[in-house]
Amino acid sequence: MTNKKICKFPAKLKKTIYLLAATGLAFQATNHSDFLPEKITASVDGIVRSSRAISTFASTVADYKYSLYGLTTASEDYRRKLSEVHLRSAKRILKLCEINKGFYIKAGQFVAAVRQVPKEYSSTLSSLQDQAVPFHFKAIKEVLISNLGQDFSEIFLSLDEQPIAAASIAQVHHAVLRDHQEVAIKVQYPGIENKMRLDTTIMSFLSKAVAWFFPEYRFEWLISEFAGGISLELDFTQEARNAIKTAENFKNNDIVRVPNVFWDLTTKHILTMEFCKGCKVAKALVEVFAEMMFVHGFIHGDLHPGNILVSPKGQNDFTLVLLDHGIYKTLDETFRVEYCQLWKALILLDSKKIYHLGDRFGVGKYSKYFPLIFTGRTIDSKSAVGKGMSVQEKRKLKQELESLKMEDISSFMESLPPDFITILRTDGLLRSVIGKLGAPQQIRLLAYAKYALYGLSPKLSPKSDSAEGFFNRFKTITSYLHLRLVLESLELLSWMHKFKQFLHLLHRKVSSTMRSVFQ
C-alpha cells in the first residue's frame, strides 16, 4: 500500500487566510454602497458568509485532491471514490446554502436544476427547492413605507402580515385595496442587493479557484448565467414588463392567464398584481412551456409548482395562472429556429442534420450526445422515441462515457451558446415537474414535436384566425401528424418486437412442457 503524505496548514493559519480573503472580498463587493452604517453591517455579514464559503471550498478541494490521488481515471475504484467525494462535497455545499441562505439557496436551486452536473449534486441540492424562511413583517413594512409612503390606510383596506408565499429574494402578502380589489404584493427583502453583489463576487472567485486547482472542472459559465438572471430578477418593474409581454403572447390561449399588474403600486422593490386563487398543480404545463421555447422565444426562468396555479375558470373548466415573472430569457431568433430544427431532426432520427446543427451550436463532435440528453437514446439508436435504449446500445454508450473526462464535459458546456444553457435548465425543470405529477415523459416529446413545427412556421400563431394562418396551421398540423405517425410507428415496432419475443418465449415453454409430458 502506498503511503500518501499530506501537507497540512496549521489550523490557526488556515483560519487567518480564510478571514483575510473573506474580508477583502466582502469590502470589494460592498464598495458601491454610499450609506456607511449599512455598508459596515453588510461588510461584517459578508465576512462571516464569505469565510463559510471559502472554508467549504478549501475542504472540498482537499477532499477531491487527496481522495483521488494516485488513482487511474479509468479504474472502477476511481469512479467509486469520485462518486463518494461528489456526495460528500454536495452535502457540504447543501449545509453552506442552508446556513448562508439568500442567494446561496437560489444558487443551489439553480445547480440542482442543471442536469449536466453530477447526479450526486443535483439530487442532494434538490432539497433546497422547498426552503424559504420569510422575513418578519416589521422588516417588510419598512420596505413598503419607503416605496409606497407612510399611510397604508389610504391604499389598503387590509394587508395580511403573514405571507402567503416566500422565496429567496422576496415574499408575497395578500391585501385588499380601497376599491375591494384583492391583490398580491411581492416585497423584496431589505439589503438583498448588497448581499447579491457579495455572494456573486464570492461565487465568481470560487469558480476561478476551482478552475485553478482542477483545470478540467470549469463552472464560470454556470456562475455567469446565474448572476445575469439574478440581477434582472431584483428589478420588479422588469418582472412587471415580463408579465405583460407573456400575457400578450398568450392572449389567444384560453387556458393561460397572467395576473394584471397595478403599476401605481409597483416599484423596483415592490410588485403588486391581481390576486388569483387556484391549486398548485398543472396538467397543461408542458405545452405552455413548449410554446414559450419554440414559438415565442421568451421563456419563464423560474419554473416550479409554486409558480403555477390552476384556477377553476375558463372555457376548458380550468385556467393556468403563471406567477413570478422576475426571470425571463429572450432567445436569439436564429437559435430559436435552429433549436426547432434540432427537435424535428431528433424525432425523425436525422443524424446528419443533428451533426450539422451541432456545428452551428459550436459543440462539434459532442453533438452526438444531443439525442441522449433530450430523448434518452444514442444518435444511431433504432429504439422507439421515449422508450430508452436497448441492452446493446447501453453497453456501447457505457464504453463511450467511460472514455469521457471532466475536461470533455467542461468543453461541451463552455461551447454551448448561453441560450442553450437556458433551454437545458428549463427542460430539466419540466422533466422534474412531469415526474412529480406522475405523467409519462412521452407527453413532453409529443409537445416538443408539435411546437417545434409551430416554431418553424414563420407566420403561424397556434391560435391565428386569418385565412393565411389557417392554411399555415393546416400545413403544420399535417407535418405534426407525420411526426406523430413516426412516433406511433416506432412505438408499434417496439411493441411488435416485444410481442415476437413473448411468442418465442411462450413457444419454448410450451415445447418444454410437451416434452416433459410425453417423456
C-alpha positions as CSV (number, residue, x, y, z in Angstrom):
1,M,0.0,0.0,0.0
2,T,1.4,3.4,-1.0
3,N,1.7,5.9,1.8
4,K,0.3,9.3,1.0
5,K,2.0,12.2,2.7
6,I,-0.5,15.1,3.2
7,C,0.8,18.5,3.9
8,K,-1.5,20.4,6.3
9,F,-1.6,24.1,7.3
10,P,-1.8,24.8,11.0
11,A,-5.5,25.4,11.9
12,K,-4.9,28.9,13.1
13,L,-3.1,29.8,9.9
14,K,-5.9,28.4,7.8
15,K,-8.5,30.4,9.7
16,T,-6.4,33.6,9.3
17,I,-6.1,33.0,5.5
18,Y,-9.9,32.4,5.2
19,L,-10.6,35.5,7.2
20,L,-8.3,37.8,5.2
21,A,-9.6,36.5,1.9
22,A,-13.2,36.9,3.1
23,T,-12.6,40.4,4.4
24,G,-11.1,41.6,1.1
25,L,-13.9,40.1,-0.9
26,A,-16.6,41.4,1.4
27,F,-15.3,45.0,1.2
28,Q,-14.8,44.7,-2.6
29,A,-18.4,43.6,-3.0
30,T,-19.9,46.4,-0.8
31,N,-17.8,49.3,-2.0
32,H,-20.7,50.6,-4.1
33,S,-22.8,51.5,-1.1
34,D,-22.9,55.1,0.0
35,F,-24.7,54.6,3.3
36,L,-22.0,54.0,5.8
37,P,-23.9,52.1,8.6
38,E,-25.4,49.8,6.0
39,K,-22.1,49.3,4.4
40,I,-20.4,48.3,7.7
41,T,-23.3,45.9,8.5
42,A,-23.1,44.4,5.1
43,S,-19.3,44.0,5.3
44,V,-19.4,42.3,8.7
45,D,-22.1,39.9,7.5
46,G,-20.2,39.4,4.3
47,I,-17.0,38.5,6.2
48,V,-18.9,35.7,8.0
49,R,-20.7,34.4,4.9
50,S,-17.5,34.6,2.8
51,S,-15.5,32.7,5.5
52,R,-18.0,29.9,5.4
53,A,-17.9,29.7,1.6
54,I,-14.1,29.8,1.4
55,S,-13.8,27.2,4.2
56,T,-16.3,24.9,2.4
57,F,-14.4,25.4,-0.8
58,A,-11.0,24.6,0.8
59,S,-12.4,21.4,2.4
60,T,-13.9,20.3,-0.9
61,V,-10.7,20.9,-2.9
62,A,-8.7,18.9,-0.3
63,D,-11.2,16.1,-0.4
64,Y,-11.0,15.8,-4.2
65,K,-7.2,16.2,-4.3
66,Y,-6.3,13.6,-1.7
67,S,-9.2,11.1,-2.0
68,L,-8.5,10.6,-5.8
69,Y,-4.7,10.9,-5.5
70,G,-2.8,8.1,-7.3
71,L,-6.0,6.5,-8.8
72,T,-6.3,5.8,-12.5
73,T,-9.2,7.7,-14.0
74,A,-10.3,4.6,-16.0
75,S,-10.4,2.3,-12.9
76,E,-13.5,1.2,-11.1
77,D,-12.0,2.3,-7.8
78,Y,-11.6,5.9,-9.2
79,R,-15.3,6.0,-10.3
80,R,-16.4,4.7,-6.9
81,K,-14.3,7.2,-5.0
82,L,-15.3,10.0,-7.3
83,S,-19.0,9.4,-6.6
84,E,-18.3,9.3,-2.8
85,V,-16.4,12.6,-3.0
86,H,-19.2,14.1,-5.1
87,L,-21.7,13.2,-2.5
88,R,-19.6,14.5,0.5
89,S,-19.0,17.7,-1.4
90,A,-22.7,18.1,-2.3
91,K,-23.6,17.7,1.4
92,R,-21.1,20.3,2.4
93,I,-22.5,22.8,-0.2
94,L,-26.0,22.0,0.9
95,K,-25.1,22.8,4.5
96,L,-23.4,26.1,3.3
97,C,-26.5,27.1,1.4
98,E,-28.8,26.3,4.3
99,I,-26.7,28.5,6.7
100,N,-25.9,31.4,4.4
101,K,-29.4,31.4,2.9
102,G,-30.4,34.1,0.4
103,F,-28.6,33.7,-2.9
104,Y,-26.8,30.6,-1.8
105,I,-30.3,28.9,-1.7
106,K,-31.0,30.4,-5.1
107,A,-27.7,29.2,-6.5
108,G,-28.2,25.7,-5.0
109,Q,-31.6,25.5,-6.7
110,F,-30.1,26.6,-10.0
111,V,-27.4,23.9,-9.8
112,A,-30.0,21.3,-8.9
113,A,-32.0,22.1,-12.0
114,V,-29.0,21.7,-14.3
115,R,-28.9,18.0,-15.4
116,Q,-25.4,18.3,-16.7
117,V,-23.8,18.4,-13.1
118,P,-23.0,15.1,-11.4
119,K,-26.2,13.4,-10.1
120,E,-24.9,13.5,-6.5
121,Y,-25.0,17.3,-6.6
122,S,-28.4,17.6,-8.3
123,S,-30.1,15.0,-6.1
124,T,-28.6,16.4,-2.8
125,L,-29.3,20.1,-3.6
126,S,-32.8,19.4,-4.9
127,S,-34.0,19.6,-1.2
128,L,-33.4,23.4,-1.4
129,Q,-36.4,23.8,-3.7
130,D,-38.7,23.8,-0.7
131,Q,-36.6,26.0,1.6
132,A,-37.6,29.6,2.1
133,V,-37.8,31.3,5.5
134,P,-39.9,34.5,5.4
135,F,-38.8,37.8,7.0
136,H,-40.6,39.3,10.0
137,F,-43.3,41.7,8.9
138,K,-41.5,44.6,10.7
139,A,-38.7,44.5,8.1
140,I,-41.2,44.1,5.2
141,K,-43.2,47.1,6.5
142,E,-40.1,49.3,6.3
143,V,-39.7,48.4,2.6
144,L,-43.4,49.1,2.0
145,I,-43.2,52.5,3.7
146,S,-40.0,53.5,1.8
147,N,-41.7,52.6,-1.5
148,L,-45.4,53.5,-1.0
149,G,-45.4,56.1,1.8
150,Q,-46.3,56.1,5.5
151,D,-50.1,55.8,5.5
152,F,-51.3,52.4,4.4
153,S,-54.9,53.1,5.2
154,E,-55.1,55.4,2.2
155,I,-54.2,52.4,-0.1
156,F,-55.4,49.2,1.6
157,L,-58.5,48.1,3.4
158,S,-56.4,45.3,4.8
159,L,-53.0,43.8,4.5
160,D,-52.2,40.4,5.8
161,E,-48.9,40.3,7.8
162,Q,-48.5,36.6,7.4
163,P,-47.0,35.9,3.9
164,I,-48.8,33.6,1.5
165,A,-45.5,32.7,-0.2
166,A,-41.8,33.2,0.4
167,A,-38.8,32.7,-1.8
168,S,-35.1,33.5,-1.6
169,I,-35.3,37.2,-2.5
170,A,-38.9,38.2,-1.7
171,Q,-42.2,37.2,-0.1
172,V,-45.8,37.8,-1.1
173,H,-48.6,39.2,1.0
174,H,-52.4,39.2,0.4
175,A,-54.1,42.6,0.6
176,V,-57.4,44.3,-0.3
177,L,-57.4,47.8,-2.0
178,R,-59.8,50.5,-1.1
179,D,-62.0,49.5,-4.1
180,H,-62.2,46.0,-2.7
181,Q,-59.9,44.6,-5.3
182,E,-57.8,41.7,-4.0
183,V,-54.1,41.9,-4.8
184,A,-50.9,40.0,-4.2
185,I,-47.9,42.2,-3.1
186,K,-44.4,40.9,-3.7
187,V,-41.9,42.7,-1.4
188,Q,-38.2,42.4,-1.9
189,Y,-36.2,41.6,1.3
190,P,-34.2,44.6,2.7
191,G,-30.5,44.7,1.9
192,I,-30.8,41.9,-0.7
193,E,-29.0,43.8,-3.4
194,N,-25.8,44.2,-1.3
195,K,-25.9,40.5,-0.4
196,M,-26.4,39.6,-4.1
197,R,-23.3,41.7,-5.0
198,L,-21.3,40.0,-2.3
199,D,-22.5,36.5,-3.0
200,T,-22.0,36.6,-6.7
201,T,-18.5,38.0,-6.2
202,I,-17.6,35.2,-3.8
203,M,-19.1,32.6,-6.3
204,S,-17.1,34.0,-9.2
205,F,-13.9,34.0,-7.1
206,L,-14.5,30.3,-6.0
207,S,-15.3,29.2,-9.6
208,K,-12.0,30.7,-10.7
209,A,-10.2,29.0,-7.8
210,V,-11.8,25.6,-8.7
211,A,-10.6,26.0,-12.3
212,W,-7.1,26.8,-11.0
213,F,-7.0,23.7,-8.8
214,F,-8.8,21.5,-11.3
215,P,-8.5,22.8,-14.9
216,E,-11.0,20.2,-16.1
217,Y,-13.7,21.5,-13.8
218,R,-14.7,24.9,-15.2
219,F,-18.0,26.3,-14.0
220,E,-17.7,30.0,-14.8
221,W,-20.4,29.6,-17.5
222,L,-22.8,28.5,-14.8
223,I,-22.0,31.4,-12.5
224,S,-22.3,33.9,-15.3
225,E,-25.7,32.6,-16.3
226,F,-26.9,32.5,-12.7
227,A,-25.6,36.0,-11.9
228,G,-27.1,37.5,-15.0
229,G,-30.6,36.1,-14.3
230,I,-30.5,37.2,-10.6
231,S,-29.6,40.8,-11.4
232,L,-32.6,41.0,-13.6
233,E,-34.8,39.4,-11.1
234,L,-34.1,42.1,-8.5
235,D,-35.9,44.7,-10.6
236,F,-39.6,44.2,-10.1
237,T,-40.5,46.7,-12.8
238,Q,-38.8,44.4,-15.2
239,E,-40.8,41.5,-13.8
240,A,-44.0,43.5,-14.4
241,R,-43.0,44.1,-18.1
242,N,-42.2,40.4,-18.4
243,A,-45.7,39.5,-17.1
244,I,-47.4,41.9,-19.6
245,K,-45.4,40.5,-22.5
246,T,-46.3,37.0,-21.5
247,A,-49.9,37.9,-21.2
248,E,-49.8,39.4,-24.7
249,N,-48.0,36.2,-26.1
250,F,-50.8,34.0,-24.7
251,K,-53.8,36.4,-25.4
252,N,-55.3,33.8,-27.8
253,N,-54.7,30.8,-25.5
254,D,-57.8,30.1,-23.4
255,I,-56.0,28.0,-20.7
256,V,-53.3,30.5,-19.8
257,R,-53.8,33.6,-17.6
258,V,-51.3,36.1,-16.2
259,P,-52.4,38.3,-13.3
260,N,-52.9,42.0,-14.1
261,V,-50.2,44.5,-12.9
262,F,-51.0,47.5,-10.7
263,W,-48.4,50.0,-12.0
264,D,-49.2,52.7,-9.5
265,L,-48.3,50.2,-6.7
266,T,-45.2,48.8,-8.4
267,T,-41.6,49.9,-7.9
268,K,-38.2,48.3,-8.3
269,H,-38.6,46.6,-4.9
270,I,-42.4,46.1,-4.8
271,L,-44.7,44.4,-7.3
272,T,-48.5,44.5,-6.9
273,M,-50.6,42.2,-9.1
274,E,-54.1,40.8,-9.2
275,F,-54.7,38.1,-6.7
276,C,-55.6,34.7,-8.3
277,K,-57.0,31.8,-6.4
278,G,-56.2,28.2,-7.5
279,C,-54.4,24.9,-6.8
280,K,-50.7,24.4,-7.3
281,V,-50.9,21.7,-9.9
282,A,-50.6,21.9,-13.7
283,K,-51.5,19.4,-16.4
284,A,-51.2,21.6,-19.4
285,L,-47.8,22.9,-18.3
286,V,-45.6,21.1,-20.9
287,E,-47.4,22.6,-23.9
288,V,-47.3,26.1,-22.4
289,F,-43.6,26.0,-21.8
290,A,-43.1,24.3,-25.2
291,E,-44.9,27.2,-26.8
292,M,-42.6,29.6,-24.9
293,M,-39.4,27.9,-26.1
294,F,-40.3,27.0,-29.7
295,V,-42.7,29.7,-30.7
296,H,-42.3,32.9,-28.6
297,G,-38.6,32.5,-27.7
298,F,-39.5,34.2,-24.4
299,I,-39.1,31.8,-21.5
300,H,-40.1,32.0,-17.9
301,G,-36.9,31.2,-16.0
302,D,-38.2,30.0,-12.6
303,L,-40.4,27.1,-13.3
304,H,-41.6,25.1,-10.2
305,P,-45.0,24.1,-9.0
306,G,-45.4,27.1,-6.6
307,N,-45.3,29.4,-9.6
308,I,-48.2,27.7,-11.5
309,L,-51.8,27.8,-10.3
310,V,-54.8,26.0,-11.9
311,S,-57.9,28.1,-11.4
312,P,-61.3,26.5,-11.9
313,K,-62.3,29.1,-14.5
314,G,-62.3,29.4,-18.3
315,Q,-63.7,27.7,-21.3
316,N,-61.8,24.5,-20.6
317,D,-63.0,24.2,-17.0
318,F,-59.6,25.4,-15.8
319,T,-57.1,28.2,-16.4
320,L,-53.3,28.1,-15.9
321,V,-52.2,31.1,-13.9
322,L,-48.5,31.9,-14.4
323,L,-46.8,33.6,-11.4
324,D,-43.4,35.1,-10.6
325,H,-42.2,36.8,-13.8
326,G,-38.8,38.1,-12.4
327,I,-36.6,35.9,-14.6
328,Y,-37.2,35.7,-18.3
329,K,-34.8,34.8,-21.2
330,T,-35.3,36.1,-24.7
331,L,-33.9,33.6,-27.2
332,D,-31.9,34.7,-30.2
333,E,-34.2,34.3,-33.2
334,T,-31.6,32.3,-35.2
335,F,-31.1,30.0,-32.2
336,R,-34.8,29.5,-31.7
337,V,-35.3,28.4,-35.3
338,E,-32.3,26.0,-35.2
339,Y,-33.5,24.6,-31.9
340,C,-36.8,23.8,-33.5
341,Q,-34.9,22.1,-36.4
342,L,-32.9,20.1,-33.8
343,W,-36.1,18.6,-32.3
344,K,-37.5,17.8,-35.8
345,A,-34.2,16.0,-36.5
346,L,-34.4,14.2,-33.2
347,I,-37.9,12.9,-33.8
348,L,-37.1,11.9,-37.4
349,L,-33.8,10.2,-36.4
350,D,-31.9,12.5,-38.9
351,S,-28.4,12.1,-37.6
352,K,-26.9,14.1,-40.4
353,K,-29.0,17.1,-39.5
354,I,-28.2,16.7,-35.8
355,Y,-24.4,16.8,-36.6
356,H,-24.9,19.9,-38.8
357,L,-26.8,21.7,-36.1
358,G,-24.2,20.7,-33.6
359,D,-21.6,22.5,-35.6
360,R,-24.0,25.5,-35.7
361,F,-24.3,25.4,-31.9
362,G,-20.5,25.2,-31.6
363,V,-20.2,21.8,-29.9
364,G,-18.7,19.8,-32.9
365,K,-18.2,16.2,-32.1
366,Y,-20.2,16.4,-28.9
367,S,-23.4,16.9,-30.9
368,K,-23.8,13.1,-31.0
369,Y,-24.9,13.4,-27.3
370,F,-28.0,15.6,-28.1
371,P,-30.3,12.6,-28.6
372,L,-29.1,11.1,-25.3
373,I,-29.6,14.4,-23.4
374,F,-33.1,15.1,-24.8
375,T,-34.6,11.8,-25.8
376,G,-32.6,9.2,-23.9
377,R,-31.2,7.4,-26.9
378,T,-27.9,7.2,-28.8
379,I,-27.6,9.0,-32.1
380,D,-27.7,5.8,-34.1
381,S,-30.5,4.2,-32.0
382,K,-33.3,2.3,-33.5
383,S,-35.4,2.2,-30.3
384,A,-38.8,3.9,-30.1
385,V,-38.5,7.6,-29.1
386,G,-39.0,7.9,-25.3
387,K,-38.6,4.2,-24.7
388,G,-34.9,4.3,-23.8
389,M,-32.1,2.2,-25.2
390,S,-31.6,-1.5,-25.9
391,V,-29.1,-3.5,-23.9
392,Q,-26.6,-3.3,-26.8
393,E,-27.0,0.4,-27.0
394,K,-26.5,0.8,-23.3
395,R,-23.3,-1.3,-23.4
396,K,-21.9,0.8,-26.3
397,L,-22.9,4.0,-24.6
398,K,-21.2,2.9,-21.3
399,Q,-18.0,2.4,-23.2
400,E,-18.2,5.8,-24.7
401,L,-19.0,7.5,-21.4
402,E,-16.1,5.8,-19.6
403,S,-13.7,7.4,-22.1
404,L,-15.2,10.8,-21.4
405,K,-13.3,13.1,-19.0
406,M,-14.5,16.1,-17.0
407,E,-12.5,18.1,-19.5
408,D,-14.9,16.9,-22.2
409,I,-17.9,17.9,-20.2
410,S,-16.5,21.3,-19.3
411,S,-15.6,21.9,-23.0
412,F,-19.1,20.9,-24.1
413,M,-20.8,23.2,-21.7
414,E,-18.5,26.1,-22.4
415,S,-19.0,25.7,-26.2
416,L,-22.8,25.9,-25.9
417,P,-24.4,29.3,-26.6
418,P,-26.0,30.9,-23.5
419,D,-29.5,30.3,-24.9
420,F,-28.8,26.6,-24.9
421,I,-28.0,26.7,-21.1
422,T,-31.4,28.2,-20.6
423,I,-33.0,25.5,-22.7
424,L,-31.3,22.7,-20.8
425,R,-32.3,24.1,-17.4
426,T,-35.9,24.6,-18.5
427,D,-36.1,21.1,-19.9
428,G,-34.6,19.7,-16.7
429,L,-37.2,21.5,-14.6
430,L,-40.0,20.4,-16.9
431,R,-38.9,16.7,-16.6
432,S,-38.8,17.1,-12.8
433,V,-42.3,18.5,-12.6
434,I,-43.7,15.9,-15.0
435,G,-42.2,13.2,-12.9
436,K,-43.7,14.6,-9.7
437,L,-47.1,14.8,-11.4
438,G,-46.8,11.1,-12.3
439,A,-47.3,11.9,-16.0
440,P,-45.4,9.9,-18.7
441,Q,-42.4,11.7,-20.4
442,Q,-44.0,10.8,-23.8
443,I,-46.2,13.9,-23.4
444,R,-43.1,16.1,-23.3
445,L,-41.8,14.5,-26.6
446,L,-45.1,15.0,-28.4
447,A,-45.5,18.6,-27.1
448,Y,-42.0,19.4,-28.2
449,A,-42.5,17.9,-31.6
450,K,-45.8,19.8,-32.1
451,Y,-44.4,23.2,-31.0
452,A,-41.1,22.8,-32.8
453,L,-43.2,22.6,-36.0
454,Y,-45.2,25.6,-35.0
455,G,-41.9,27.4,-34.4
456,L,-40.7,26.6,-37.9
457,S,-43.8,28.3,-39.4
458,P,-42.7,31.9,-39.5
459,K,-46.2,33.5,-39.8
460,L,-48.0,31.0,-37.7
461,S,-49.6,31.5,-34.3
462,P,-51.2,28.4,-32.7
463,K,-54.5,30.3,-32.4
464,S,-54.3,32.6,-35.5
465,D,-57.8,33.2,-37.1
466,S,-56.7,34.6,-40.5
467,A,-57.1,32.6,-43.8
468,E,-53.3,32.5,-44.2
469,G,-52.9,31.5,-40.5
470,F,-55.5,28.7,-41.1
471,F,-53.6,27.5,-44.2
472,N,-50.2,27.5,-42.4
473,R,-51.8,25.8,-39.4
474,F,-53.1,23.1,-41.7
475,K,-49.6,22.5,-43.1
476,T,-48.1,22.4,-39.6
477,I,-50.8,20.0,-38.4
478,T,-50.1,17.8,-41.4
479,S,-46.4,17.8,-40.6
480,Y,-47.1,17.2,-36.9
481,L,-49.3,14.2,-37.8
482,H,-46.4,12.9,-39.9
483,L,-44.1,13.2,-36.8
484,R,-46.9,11.7,-34.7
485,L,-47.1,8.8,-37.2
486,V,-43.3,8.3,-36.9
487,L,-43.6,8.2,-33.1
488,E,-46.5,5.8,-33.1
489,S,-44.8,3.6,-35.8
490,L,-41.7,3.4,-33.7
491,E,-44.0,2.5,-30.7
492,L,-45.6,-0.2,-32.8
493,L,-42.3,-1.6,-34.0
494,S,-41.1,-1.7,-30.4
495,W,-44.4,-3.4,-29.3
496,M,-44.2,-6.0,-32.2
497,H,-40.6,-6.8,-31.3
498,K,-41.6,-7.4,-27.6
499,F,-44.6,-9.4,-28.8
500,K,-42.3,-11.5,-31.0
501,Q,-40.0,-12.2,-28.0
502,F,-43.1,-13.1,-25.9
503,L,-44.3,-15.6,-28.6
504,H,-40.8,-17.1,-28.9
505,L,-40.6,-17.5,-25.1
506,L,-44.1,-18.9,-25.0
507,H,-43.2,-21.4,-27.7
508,R,-40.2,-22.6,-25.8
509,K,-42.2,-23.0,-22.6
510,V,-45.0,-25.0,-24.4
511,S,-42.4,-27.1,-26.2
512,S,-40.6,-27.8,-22.9
513,T,-43.9,-28.7,-21.2
514,M,-45.0,-31.0,-24.1
515,R,-41.6,-32.9,-24.0
516,S,-41.9,-33.4,-20.2
517,V,-45.5,-34.8,-20.7
518,F,-44.6,-37.3,-23.4
519,Q,-41.4,-38.5,-21.8
